[in-house]
Amino acid sequence: MIDDGSTDRTASVASRYSGVRLLTNPGNRGKGYSVRHGMLEANGDWLLISDADLSTPIEELEKLWEAAEKAGAQVVIGSRALNRTLIGVHQPWAREYVGRFFNVFMRALTDLPFHDTQCGFKLFERNAARSIFERQLLNGFGFDVEVLLLANKLGYRTVEVPVRWNDVPGTKVSTLLGLDAFADVFRVRWNQLTGKYK
């Protein structure tokens, strides 16, 4: 678990549970920084990114495992877009359609084939994760696009799998941060063109 500069009792509560390893960021650095921090510190042959609100139930991990084995993939990403009937509770319509537009925009700019880069449920083989996240540069919400572009660039097989998903009220993602993800796509493309992903 990553504590990204929380000001409530998150860290103290999490530290009480055995089996939970708490990593603390040096202040509030953003989701991209937090995920990179966690992935580079994690142990295990396979590493899962899962949003703390469990909007994708943890049981959906079985689908990702099966896809990894069947396709011989090193990266498997959960998707809300491949089968929208699996969405139990939808986001507010404006937010959902901005998300759909983001993925059209992202695919046009990066040439990545994925339909939902922003679902927070992704499985990485350990060596692939290390190679990818050592090169990740973005600290914001656009990091998902960045790591998938890096996976593609490094030759890791990546598959997209439909998963169950429910919107959880009380999100702390502001509209400004959401819009900054669009700018992050430009940053990813610029980093790629200028050779920053070595």
N, C-alpha and C positions, 0 to 999 in steps of 0.2 A: 504494500500500500504506500502511495506517495502523498505526503503532506506538502501542498504547494502554498506555504505561507498562510495557513488558516489562522483565524483569530478566535475561533470557538474552541471547544473541548475535543475536537476530532482526534488530535494526536494522543491525548491522554487516554481517551476511551479505547482507541485502537490498540494501544500498547498493552492493555490488560488481557487481550486475547492471545492464548498460546497458539503458536503456528502462524501468527501474523507478523511479518517483518515490516517494520515501518521505516521508510526512507524520508528524510526531510530535505526539501529544497532550500537553498539560501535565499529566502524571500519568495515572493509570488512571481514565478517565471513563466507560467502558461502551460497549457496542456501538452504542447509539443515537447517542451523541455522535460516535463514530468514523465511522459511516456518514455522518452529517450533514457532518462535517469533510471527508471525502473527496468527497462529492457536490458540495459548494459550491466545492471547489478544482479539480474535474475539468474537462477540456476535451473537446471532441468533440460531435458532433450527437446522439449517443445514449450513455447512461451505464448501465453494468451493475454491479449489486451481485452479488458472488459470494463465498460463504464460502471462506476460505483452504484448507480441507481438500478442496475440489472434490468435495463430496458429490454435487453435480449436475455431471456432466462439462461442460466448457466447450463441447463440440460441441452441446449442447442449446440454445445461443444461436440456432442456425438456426431452431428452432421459434418462439422469441420474435420473431425478425425477421419471419418469415412471418405470424405472428398480427398484428403491428403493421401490416404492409402491408395484409393482407386486411380487418382490422376498422377501419383508420384510427385505431388507438389510440395514445395518448401514453404509456401505462403498460401493461406486460405482465408478469404475475407467473407464475413457475413454481409448479406444484402437485403435491404427492404424493397428494392426496386424490381427484383426478378419475379417476385410473387407477392403482390400487395394484399392478397387475401390473408396473408399471415400476419398482417398488422392488426392487432387487437384494438388499440387505442391510437387514433391518428393525432398528429400535431395539429394546431390551428391551421386552417387552410392556407393562409398567406405564407406561413413558415414552411409548410410542406411544398408549396409550389416554388418558393425560392430555392429550396433544396433540389428540386427537380431541374430547375434552370441551371443551378450551379454545376450539376453533373454534365449537362449538355455543354456548358461553357468549358468545363475542365477537359472533356474529351476532345473538343475542337482545338484547344490550345496545346494539349500535351500528347495527343494521339493515343492515350491509354484507352483500353477497350471496356473499362469497368462502368457499371451503371449506378453504383452507390459506393463512393469512396469513404463517405463520412460515417457509416455505421460503425459504432465503437466496439466491434467484436471481431478480432482478427487473431489468427494463429500463425506462429512463425517457428520453423525449425531453428534450433539454437544457433548454429553456425551462420545461417542466413540472417538471423536477427542481428547478430553481432556485426556482420559485414554491412548491413543496411544502416543500422542505427549509429554506428561509428561515423557515418558520412552525413547523417541527417543534420541540417542546419537550422531549420525553422523552429521557433518556440510557440507559434500560434496554432490555430485550428486547421490551417492548411497543411500541417505536417503529414496528414494521411495521404494526400496526393504525392507529397515528396517521397515518402517511404515506398509507395507503390511504383513510382517512377524509378527509384533506385533499385528496387527488386527486379524490375524489367531490364534495366541497364546492366545489372550484374548477372543476368541470365537465370534468375530463379523462377521456376514455374509457379505461377500464381493463378488460383481459381477462385471464382465468386460463387457463393452458395446462398440460396434463399433461407432466411431464418425468421422465426417469430420475433416480433418487436412490439413494444407498447410505449407510447409517450408517457413520461412520468412528470406530472405537474411540479412546478417549482424550479425549473431550470434556471441556472445562474448565467447562462450565455446571453450576453447583451446583443442587441441588434448591431451595434458597432463592431463587436468581435466577429459576429457572423459575416458582416460585409467585408471585414478584413481578410477572411478566407479567400475571397475573390482576388484580392491583391496578392495573397500568398501564391496563387496559381501563377501569376506573372513572375513572382520572385523565383519560384521553382524553375520556370522556363528560362529565366535570365541566368540563374546559377548553372543550369545545364549548358546553355550556349557559351558561357564564359569559362567553362571547364572547372567549376568549383567542386564538382562531385568526382574526385579522383579516387 
